[in-house]
C-alpha cells in the first residue's frame, strides 16, 4: 500500500543524507522564466514556453528499500498525485506497494511548472517522468553490475530488485541505494525507456490511488482542514458589486461580540482585478462562528462603483445586438458574408445561442491559512498554482519568494477557481495585522464563493451558413459576443483574444470554402475567469447545435452529416486554421487530426446504438469537440414526457487523449465531465441585478441532483499509442455534453433549445 505525506525540501534532503538515498532529477536543461501574473493561464508563455516544463522531480530509495517519489503538482481529483509517480515507479521497476508519495511545496525552480491549469500535467510531464524513472533504473543496474564485476548489459531491474541474468543473483533496491547515489546521473541518450509490453502500471487499472484510503476514511487533509496551534479565523465582508468601495463602516457592535478579536480593512483593488482581493472588512474571531456573527453585526455602506447597473437581462440584449453586427475578424477565407447575403432564403440557416455566467462552485470553498514568522511566512492552502500564491504572498509581505513556503494540500475541486489566489492574499493581509506568529485562516462560505468569485463568461453566439442543393455547407459565419478573460489583466479590455477564439471557433477543421469568425467588443462587469474547458463551452455548444440544425435542414442523419462535414482523415496544421496559439503546443507535434475526431464520434455513436428505433418522446443527440489536444464526443439519450420534463437516460462519452496512462482516472474524468456538463446545461446560471449576483447557494445555483443524474454513463477510450503525444483529460469531456443534450431534446420533440440552462427555456 502506498502512503502519502507532506515533507519539506529541507527535511527531504536531511532524510536522504541520513539514509544514503539515491536521488535522481530529470536530466536536461531546465528553462525557468516565471510568467507575469497576466500570463499564468493562457498568455503567450503560460502553458509551455516561459514555464519550467522539465521538472526536477526527485526519487529516493532508503536502505530499507522504500522508494519515495515527490509529486510536484497539486491533486484536485484528476489523480495526478498517483499517475505521475506511477510513471516513475513503472520505468524504474519499483514495487508500487513499496512506494511512498510526498507532496512538494511551491518551488518552481526546483520541481518545474506547478500550475495545474490547462489539462497539461500528463501532457507536459509524461516524458520527463519516464526519464526520471529510467535514470533511476539505469543507476541501480550500474551499481549492481559494479558490485558483481559483470557487464551492465547482463543485469536488469525487476520488481524492486536487480537481477544478474546469467547467474540469477539478485540484489534488492535498498542494498544498492548507497552505491547508486554515488554515480552520476546518466545522459538522456544513455537511457532506455520501456516498451508498452514491459509496462507494469502504465495503462493498467491495478494501481491504487495514493489518497484513496485517507479520503475514504475521512483523514485526507484539504486546504480547509489546516489547523495550527493558536490559529484564529477570519471571514470577509466584500463589496456586493465588483469594483465597489466602502463609503462608511462601523465595527463597534461586531467588536463587542464574544470571540471577535479584531477587524481589518482590506483595500479595494485598483486597475484591472487580476488576482487582487475585492476589498472590504475582515472580521477575525476565535472560531468561524464568532467571525461570521461579527460580520453580520458590521454596519457597512457601499459605493457600488461603475458596475452598479449590471443587469443580466439588459446585458443579454447588449450581447445580442453586438453579435448581430460585424466584429473583429479572427479568421477569414473566401467571402462568407456575401455568399450568405446572395443565397436564396431556402438555402440559408442562422441561429443564436446563449450561455449565462457560470460559477465554479467547487465542493471545497476557498480557504487559506497564513502564518508570518520573523523574516518569512508559511501558507497552507488548496491552490492550483502554488508558485503564483507564493509570489503574491511574498509581494504582499515584502518578502523574497523563497522565504514564503506554500504547503499544497488536497483540493476539494478547483475547475480553475483555485488558480486565482485572491483568497490567499486576503489571508496574508489579515495575518500582517495580527501579532507575528499568529496563524490566520480565511474561510469563504458557499455564499461568498458564488457571489464573490470569478465567473465563466456569459456569451451570445451568432451563426450563419449556406447549404447548396446537395446539403453541403458552402459558407460559415460564427460571431461571438462575450466579455473576455483579458479584462482581468487589462482594464477595459474587450473582445475575445486569440486563445479564446482558438477554442472551438476559429480552429474548425471543416473544408468549407467560405469561413468568417468574428468577435464582438463588449465590456466586462464581473471578474471573468477561466473555467473548466474555458471558451470551448460556449463555442462548442453553439457550433455543435448549429451542425445538428444544418443536418436537419439538409435532411440528413446528424452523425453522417457531421462525418461528411469533417471530411476524410487528415492532419491539419493549426496555423492554416488561423490557430497560431494551439494551446501553446507545436503544430508539428500536435496537428489537428480529423481521423482521431472521426474515431471518437464513431465510438460514442456505436456505444449508444446510434440509428436504433426509439420509443416516442425519446431522442439521441450527438456532439464532439477538440480541446486541450484531445478529441472527445458524446451521445446522449433523453426522454421528454408530455409535460416537457427532460430525463437523461444514458450518456456515451468517448475520448482520444493519446496514451492512456491511468485508464481508471480517465474514465472517472469522463463520468465527472458528463455529470458537470449536464448540470451546467440543465440547471446552472449566475444572474445579476443592480450589479449583484442573485444566487447564493445550491438551492438557487443548482448542481445536478442524484435523481436527475443519468442511470447509465458508458465511457469509451479510443487509441492508446504511447508514441502519440499525450493530450489533456480533465477539461475535454465537458464541451460536448450540453450540445449533445440539446440535440437529443430536438430529436425527441422537434423543438430547439438555444438558450441555457434548459430549465429556463420553454418546456421542451
Buried (B, 14 or more C-beta within 10 A) or exposed (E): EBEBEBBBBEEBBEBBEEBBBBBBBBBEEBEEEBBEBBBBBBBBBBBBEBBBBBBBBBBBBBBEBBBBBBBBBBBBBBBBBBBBBBBBBBBBBBBBEBBBBBBBBBBBEBBBBBBBBBBBBBBBBBBBBBBBBBBBBBBBBBBBBBBBEBEEEBBBBEEBBBBBEEEEBBBBBBBBBBBBBEBEBBEEEEBEEBEEEEBBBBBBEEBBBBBBBBBEEEEBBBBBBBEBEEBBBBBBBBBBBBBBBBEEBEBEEBBEBEBBBBBBBBEBBEEBBBBBBBBBBBBBBBEBEBBBBBBEBBEBEBBBBEBBBBBBEEBBEBBBEBBBEEBBEBBBBBBBBEBBEEBEEEBBBBBBBBBBBBBBBBEBBBBBBBBBEEEBBBBBBBBBBBBBBBBBBBBBBEBEBEBBBBBBBBBBBBBBBBBBBBBBBBBBBBBBBBEEEBBBBBBBBBBBBBBBBBBBBBBBBBBBBBBEEEBBBBBBBBBBBBBBBBBBBBEEBBBBBBBBBBBBBBBBBBBBBBBBBBBBBBBBBBBBBBBBBBBBBBBBBBBBBBBBBBBBBBEBBBBEBBBBBBBEEEBBEBEEBBBEBBBBBEBEEBBBBBEBBBBBBBBBBBBBBBEEEBEEBBBBBBBBBBBBBBBBBBBBBBBBEEEEEBBBBBBBBBBBBBBBBBBBBBBBBBBBBBBBBBBBBBBBBBBBEEBBBBBBBEEEBBBBEEEBBBEEBBBBBBBBEBEBBBBBBBBBBBBBBBBBBBBBBBBBBEBBBBBBBBBBBEEB
